[in-house]
Amino acid sequence: MSGKGAVAPNFDRSANARGRSKADSGGKIDAATDRRMVDAAIARARNGDMEGLYFLYVRHGDDVFRYVNSLVKDHHEAEDITQNVFLKLVTVLRTYESRDVPFIAWILRVARNMALDQMRDRRAIPCEEVSTQIDDHRQIGNERRKDLCWALEQLPEEQRSVLILRHIHGFSPLEIADALGKSESSIDGLHHRGRRSIQSTLEDLGAAPVVARQSVG
């Protein structure tokens, strides 16, 4: 089914599991055949064919979910992001070129960007968590908390993202490097500069001693 009258598929992972089970029951598919089937589904989905889109979901939905879940570390949020990836897939498929990168690598990059965008959108919400993490779990007053949140907001986007991923979401430097598409040494540098910038800002505000005692990790 396709065209204006098409109904969007139900991107439910339980239905996805049933779909994959049914497909697997037909026997193993070699890599070349799988690639042709995916390419054909992409072409159909680009034209608004919901069956083509649903094929891509059945084929790659679990891979996207596992990858997103490894980033956000929350099952329900990973489910929501995975559904949004495929709901928006028709509009972003025009940017995909099969000769440049395999589809699975491309869609995981799309999913990564959506997951990181969602985590950045929440950066004002976990300010209390930021304060306890960066301030070495010491009790701090409301004024100190506000100063720390303000200092975090003043950071350049990349430094702020690294600090949030490191201290709020618990990513390792290697995981952050993979998520942001940078080298681990680059992440270490961004983390160090971010911590130094926060310390400097808090010193200017007269609120630095706690952060100054925290080792860079």
C-alpha positions as CSV (number, residue, x, y, z in Angstrom):
1,M,0.0,0.0,0.0
2,S,1.3,3.5,-0.8
3,G,0.1,7.0,-1.6
4,K,-2.0,9.4,0.4
5,G,-4.3,6.7,1.6
6,A,-1.6,4.7,3.1
7,V,-1.7,4.0,6.8
8,A,1.5,4.4,8.8
9,P,2.8,1.1,10.1
10,N,2.6,0.2,13.8
11,F,6.2,0.4,15.0
12,D,5.8,-1.9,17.9
13,R,8.8,-4.0,18.8
14,S,6.7,-7.0,19.8
15,A,5.2,-6.9,16.3
16,N,8.7,-6.5,15.0
17,A,9.8,-9.7,16.7
18,R,6.9,-11.6,15.2
19,G,7.7,-10.2,11.8
20,R,11.4,-11.2,12.0
21,S,10.4,-14.6,13.3
22,K,8.1,-15.1,10.4
23,A,10.8,-13.9,8.0
24,D,13.5,-16.1,9.6
25,S,11.2,-19.2,9.2
26,G,11.7,-19.0,5.5
27,G,15.4,-19.8,5.8
28,K,18.6,-17.9,5.9
29,I,19.1,-15.1,3.3
30,D,22.6,-14.5,1.9
31,A,24.2,-11.0,2.3
32,A,23.8,-10.1,-1.4
33,T,20.0,-10.9,-1.4
34,D,19.5,-9.1,1.9
35,R,21.2,-6.0,0.5
36,R,19.0,-6.1,-2.6
37,M,15.8,-6.5,-0.4
38,V,16.9,-3.5,1.7
39,D,17.7,-1.4,-1.3
40,A,14.3,-2.2,-2.8
41,A,12.5,-1.4,0.5
42,I,14.4,1.9,0.6
43,A,13.3,2.8,-2.9
44,R,9.7,2.0,-2.0
45,A,9.8,3.9,1.3
46,R,11.2,7.0,-0.5
47,N,8.0,7.0,-2.6
48,G,5.8,6.8,0.5
49,D,5.2,3.0,0.4
50,M,4.5,2.0,4.0
51,E,5.2,-1.7,3.4
52,G,8.7,-0.7,2.3
53,L,9.1,1.3,5.5
54,Y,7.8,-1.5,7.6
55,F,10.3,-3.9,6.0
56,L,13.1,-1.6,7.1
57,Y,11.7,-1.5,10.6
58,V,11.4,-5.3,10.8
59,R,14.9,-5.7,9.4
60,H,16.7,-3.0,11.5
61,G,14.4,-2.0,14.4
62,D,16.0,-4.2,17.0
63,D,19.5,-3.0,16.0
64,V,18.4,0.7,16.3
65,F,16.8,0.0,19.7
66,R,19.8,-1.7,21.1
67,Y,22.1,1.1,19.9
68,V,19.9,3.9,21.2
69,N,19.4,2.1,24.5
70,S,23.2,1.9,24.9
71,L,23.2,5.7,24.6
72,V,20.2,6.8,26.7
73,K,20.3,3.8,29.2
74,D,16.5,3.9,29.5
75,H,14.4,1.2,27.9
76,H,11.2,3.3,27.5
77,E,13.0,6.3,26.2
78,A,14.9,4.1,23.7
79,E,11.6,2.6,22.5
80,D,10.2,6.2,21.9
81,I,13.4,7.3,20.0
82,T,13.4,4.1,17.9
83,Q,9.8,4.7,16.9
84,N,10.5,8.3,16.1
85,V,13.5,7.3,13.9
86,F,11.3,5.2,11.7
87,L,8.4,7.6,11.7
88,K,10.7,10.3,10.4
89,L,12.5,8.0,8.0
90,V,10.5,8.8,4.9
91,T,11.5,12.5,5.2
92,V,15.2,11.8,5.7
93,L,15.7,8.9,3.4
94,R,16.4,11.3,0.5
95,T,19.8,12.1,2.1
96,Y,20.9,8.4,2.0
97,E,23.2,7.3,-0.7
98,S,23.9,3.5,-0.7
99,R,27.3,4.0,-2.4
100,D,28.5,6.1,0.5
101,V,27.7,3.9,3.5
102,P,25.7,0.8,4.3
103,F,22.1,1.5,5.3
104,I,22.5,0.1,8.9
105,A,25.5,2.4,9.5
106,W,23.5,5.4,8.2
107,I,20.3,4.7,10.2
108,L,22.4,4.2,13.4
109,R,23.9,7.6,12.8
110,V,20.4,9.1,12.4
111,A,19.4,7.3,15.6
112,R,22.5,8.6,17.4
113,N,21.8,12.2,16.4
114,M,18.1,11.9,17.6
115,A,19.2,10.3,20.9
116,L,21.8,13.0,21.5
117,D,19.4,15.8,20.6
118,Q,16.9,14.4,23.1
119,M,19.6,14.2,25.8
120,R,20.7,17.8,25.1
121,D,17.1,18.9,25.2
122,R,16.9,17.6,28.8
123,R,20.1,19.3,29.9
124,A,18.2,21.9,32.0
125,I,16.3,19.1,33.8
126,P,19.2,17.2,35.4
127,C,21.0,20.2,36.9
128,E,20.7,18.7,40.4
129,E,22.3,15.6,39.2
130,V,25.1,17.6,37.5
131,S,25.7,19.4,40.8
132,T,26.1,16.1,42.8
133,Q,28.3,14.5,40.2
134,I,30.7,17.4,39.5
135,D,30.7,18.5,43.1
136,D,31.8,15.0,44.4
137,H,28.4,14.2,45.9
138,R,28.8,16.8,48.6
139,Q,25.7,18.6,49.9
140,I,25.4,22.1,48.4
141,G,23.0,24.9,48.9
142,N,20.6,26.4,46.3
143,E,22.9,29.3,45.5
144,R,25.8,27.0,44.8
145,R,23.5,24.7,42.7
146,K,22.3,27.7,40.6
147,D,25.9,28.9,40.1
148,L,27.0,25.4,38.9
149,C,24.0,25.1,36.5
150,W,24.7,28.6,35.1
151,A,28.4,27.8,34.6
152,L,27.4,24.6,32.7
153,E,25.1,26.6,30.4
154,Q,28.0,29.0,29.6
155,L,30.1,26.2,28.1
156,P,30.5,25.7,24.4
157,E,28.1,23.1,23.0
158,E,30.7,20.3,22.6
159,Q,32.2,20.8,26.1
160,R,28.7,20.8,27.7
161,S,27.7,17.7,25.8
162,V,30.8,15.8,26.9
163,L,30.3,16.8,30.6
164,I,26.6,15.8,30.5
165,L,27.3,12.5,28.8
166,R,30.2,11.8,31.2
167,H,28.7,13.0,34.5
168,I,25.0,12.5,34.0
169,H,24.6,9.6,31.6
170,G,27.7,7.8,32.9
171,F,29.4,7.3,29.5
172,S,33.0,6.3,29.4
173,P,35.4,8.6,27.3
174,L,35.4,5.8,24.6
175,E,31.6,5.7,24.5
176,I,31.4,9.5,24.2
177,A,33.9,9.4,21.4
178,D,31.8,6.9,19.5
179,A,28.6,8.8,20.2
180,L,30.0,12.1,19.0
181,G,32.1,10.8,16.2
182,K,35.4,12.1,17.7
183,S,38.7,10.6,18.9
184,E,39.0,9.6,22.6
185,S,41.9,12.1,23.0
186,S,39.6,14.8,21.6
187,I,37.0,13.9,24.2
188,D,39.6,14.0,27.0
189,G,40.5,17.5,25.9
190,L,36.9,18.7,25.7
191,H,36.3,17.2,29.2
192,H,39.4,18.8,30.7
193,R,38.6,22.2,29.2
194,G,35.0,22.0,30.2
195,R,35.9,21.2,33.8
196,R,38.5,24.0,33.9
197,S,36.0,26.5,32.4
198,I,33.4,25.6,35.0
199,Q,36.0,26.0,37.8
200,S,37.1,29.4,36.5
201,T,33.5,30.6,36.2
202,L,32.7,29.4,39.7
203,E,35.8,31.1,41.0
204,D,34.6,34.4,39.5
205,L,31.3,33.8,41.3
206,G,33.0,32.9,44.6
207,A,31.7,29.4,44.5
208,A,34.7,27.3,43.3
209,P,36.3,25.4,46.3
210,V,34.2,22.2,46.0
211,V,34.8,21.8,42.3
212,A,38.5,22.7,42.7
213,R,38.9,19.7,45.0
214,Q,37.3,17.3,42.5
215,S,39.8,15.3,40.5
216,V,39.4,15.2,36.8
217,G,38.2,11.7,35.8
